[in-house]
Amino acid sequence: MTPATTPPPRIVESSDLDEWVRHVIDIHFHPTHGTPFWIERGKELGIDARTAIRGYDDLALLGFFPMDALRTRNVLDFLPADIAKDRARLRVDETGGTTGAPARIAVRDFYEPVNLFMNWYLDEVVGFPRGGNWLFIGPTGPHAVAESIRQMARTRGGISYFIDLDPRFIKLLFQQQDMKTVGLYMKHIRSQAYGILETQQIDVLASTPILLQALAPELKERGYQFSGVMYGGTQLTPDLYQLLRTEYFPKAAHTAVYGNTLLGGALLGPPQPNETDIVYYPIEPLVKFDVVDPQQPQRRVGIGETGQICATVLSEERFLPRVLERDQAERWRALPALGWEGVANVRPLAKMPGGATEGVY
């Protein structure tokens, strides 16, 4: 880790959370230029959101975001009219389907400020390498993470290689307890990985903690070293993080991202003296986390207490207020370099909806 020498980049018009909320509400609830879903939702709730919602806490007037809407409705219903018209620049991203049918959302500019902030964070807080080539082993296809990796590698002066992994297929195999096919699929992934590693210069390795744990012993045996390792997903435990940093990739800078297709990514906080907690910080005010009581989700828990993650996305392009996530965590104190709170030790809820299966995440 290197100490930050420059402040975080300004990625939205206002650094005041309540002012930014009012700006986002004004866009998405505009009667003619707004977002069809939110115009309709305002009428259903019988509120004029542009006058009733004056700050972050007022978002409770909208209730919790109904995730099923993203599984069943036209993706253009969730974009402001001017962005929805710009179809030549849109792409559709999908979730992995852990808790049911995949959710879909259209994207134009959402990740530009996200990647700008991540780039600053990797430089100023993590000390992550520049100028190297990246190998990403994980979901590509309709999943947002691959495009984010491609942009990040390019921004940092490298090229990116990809090995596609279908998380839905893996989860299906786990649900059916077909471990023989899981083993065959993982053998297929490994053979592709070494096909690249043996012929190309790879400096940064990016994948999920579970996949990196499976690959690490053989990578070490073959003598591979990397200048950077990036983890994605939720199953990065303190013990595994310590093992990968010290035993398998001791010469690399390590970082991790927690998030999904809808939220972008929350960033792993730097290791703190005498602490082993895995703490993630969202990119405020584009994304804000609350940790709430699963039984009474209207109530936030206290610092250090455990609860369900409730995420809110606040951008001019995408408005997803109060999304109850499938994960639990501890509410964590603010990181001084950022000035806002995080979530620690993210893991699946004790009782996940719909028999959800984590698979390689």
C-alpha angles and dihedrals in degrees: 000000000000124000114255111257097179129042121250113281117259104248101171135040096254132033090199107098097211092047091050091049090054090050093051092046091050090056100044097042097043105132096229108017099033136099116290094221094052095043087053092044092053091054091048091053093044095232136122097225094191091065101026098051110066100155148000097286091054090067085086086079088073095054122219117325112261103232093194088071089070090052097052111025133079110273090229089065088074097053129081111253098254092052093044089057091056093077096152088069098042129101129181121234124194134201122238093252097240094149099033139304113003118270118226132208133175119234134200114147103351096110098047095084090036092057092042090057094043091052091054091047094051090051102039105030107023103030090223117180124263130206097034133121119249131219114199120193109190147065116345121155110072095354121108098219096076093054090048090052091049092052093044093051091048093047091051094050103261141102125242134229123196138204110191119227121184106219093188092057092047091050091049090053092050091049090053091043089233096156093161091065091042088057092048091048092050090049087054091051092049093050090053092047093054091045087065099035093052095051107029137054107251120182104165124045117198127183143112120300092246093052093045090050089053094047100039100083093053093042089054092046090053091049100245117160129181134199091216138023123191125191127201130191133039107282099086105124125188091248094050092045091052092047095050093045097047108025106033110020106020096150095053133093107237131209139153141206126212118196146080143239093286100046106036110221140318114211130236112248118233117264112273125213113271092001129109099178119128104229126185126195123201122223102257136237092014090058127017128187128210123184109217140182106267090216094046105024092178087072123078116216123231128263109290093016124120124244147131119295113246112190130195124196114205114182135130088246102038130035117182110157124194102354110183104222128212090242138084128207145154118272104243135204120257123279107236093220089060107025099224140089129266141197124250135211096003114203137152119286113264088246111031119194122257096007091291117199123210098202112171093355 
